[in-house]
Amino acid sequence: MTDDSALSEAALDRLADVVRLQPTKNKELQDAWGLESGSEVHQYLESELGEYYYRDDDSLIRATPEAAELVDVAPGIEGGDGDGVPTVIRVPELEAQVFRVVADHDERSESVVSVLHKVRDAFDADPPVDDVREALQALKRKGVVEVIYRTVPTFRLAAAREEIDVEVAGA
């Protein structure tokens, strides 16, 4: 399985998702691929894409450099130097909505429920609170949201909103 002809078109599409969404986790790929469980995602990754992905020190799924070249898709994060905040992120629609409404870097951080209400007010959307929590955590992993621990975990942007371009994946 060393050349791209070894992967089906469906496998190449899913590999492109891994590249675009990285760093990611089973749940994000499960949602993107319409699978029933994280176990199905793991089985697919192992059986079809085993040589094109790895798990980092935080157990997040990342594509190999070869995978990015194979599918010619830009990774989900651009800019930043590992320590810095990325300048471009590619995210699903809900993450983009959350990014647009979460407290800015110089504002008081806010709870998941506060962000949920802001999403509901700003968009014609009514996502479950768990989906908003997952979106905030995904943005945290991408380095654009930080967590401030008070009575409950609260969130705000890690840098000024205008310093980060957000592209909606698949749009």
N, C-alpha and C positions, 0 to 999 in steps of 0.2 A: 504494500500500500504506500508506495513512495511517490507516485505521480497522481495528478488530479483526476485522471481517468478512472482511478480506483474508487472514487467517491461518486455516488449518485448525485443528481441535481438536487434532490431533497436534502441530502447530507451536506452538500455545499451551501445550501441556503441556511441550514441550521448552524453550520460552522461560521457563516457570516454573522449570524445572531450572536454567537459566542464572542467573536471579535468585537462587534459593535457594542455589546452590553458589558464587556469586561471592565472592572472586576465584577463578577456576578455570582449568584448562588442558584441552587437547584430550583427554588421557588420562582425566581424571575424567568428562568428558561422554561419551566413548566407552564407559566402563564403565556409566554411568547409562543410556545409550540402547541398549546392546547392539550397538554397531557394531563393524566389523572393524578399523578403523584411525583414527588421528588425522586422516588425510587426508579420510576420510568425514565426520568431524565438521566440519572446516574447510569442505568443500564445502557441507554442510547449512547451516552458519551463514551463509555467503556468499549462497547461493541463496534461503534461506527467511527468515532472521532478520537480514539485513544491516543494516537500519536500527535494529535494537533492541539491538545489542551493539557493543562496541569492545574494543580491546586497550590496556591501560595501559602505563606506561613499562617495566614488567617483562615485557611480552608476555602478561600474564594476561588472561583473558576476563572482561569485566564487562558487566552489562546497563545500558542507558541508563535514566534516570529514567522515561521514557515506558514502557519495558518493564515496570518494576516496577508502575506504575499499571495498565497493560493487563491484567496477570495477577493483580493484587491479591495478591501473595505477598511476604512479608517477605524482604529479602535475607539471605544466609547469615551475616551478621555484624551485631550490634547493639551499641551502646555504644562506648566508646573514642572518641577524637577524632582519629583518624588517627595519633597518636603513642602513644596508650594502648592497653591491652589491652581487647579487646571484652568485654562482659558476657554476651552470648549468641551462640552459634554453632550453626548447623544443619549437620550433617555426616552422611556415611554411617556405617553400623554399625561398620566396622572403625576409622574415625577416632575414634568415640566410645569404643571399647574401648581404643585406644591412649592416648587422653586420660586414661582412668580409671587406667591403670597406669604411665604415664611418671613419672619422678622429679618431685617437687614443686619449686616455685621455689626453695626453700631447701635442697634436697638436692643431692648430687653428681650431675651429669649422667651419662647412661648411653648406651651404644651401641645401635645398631639391633638387634643380636642380643640384647642384654639385654632390650630392650622386647619383642621377639618371644617370648622365653621367658616373660615375665610375662603376655603375652596368652594364650599357651598354657595357663599355669597357672591363670589367673583365669577363663577362658571356655572353653566347649566349642568351640574354634576352632583351626585349624591353618593360618593364612595363610602364604603364601610370604614369605620375608624381603624381597623386592622390594616386596610390597604394604605391608608395615609401614614400609619406608623411604619409600614414596610417601605413606602416611598421615601420617608425621611431617613430611614436607616440606609437605604440604597444611596441616597445623596450624600450621606455621611461617609460611606465607603468610597465614594468618588472624590471625596475631599472638599466638597463645596458647602457642606453644612457641618456645623459643630454642635456638640451636645454640652449643655451646661446642666450639671446635676444640682437640683434644688430638692424640694419635697418629692417631685417627680422629675424625670428627665425632661429637659426643655431644649428647644432647638432655635438656631439662627444661622444665617449665612456665614461662611468662613471668610468671605471677602465681599467687597461692594458688588451689588447685583450687576452693575453695568460692566464689570471686569470679566464677566463670564457669559459666553454665548451658549445658549441652550438650543439644541436641535432635537426635534421629536423624531425618534427612531421610527422608520417605516412611513414617515409622512412625506 
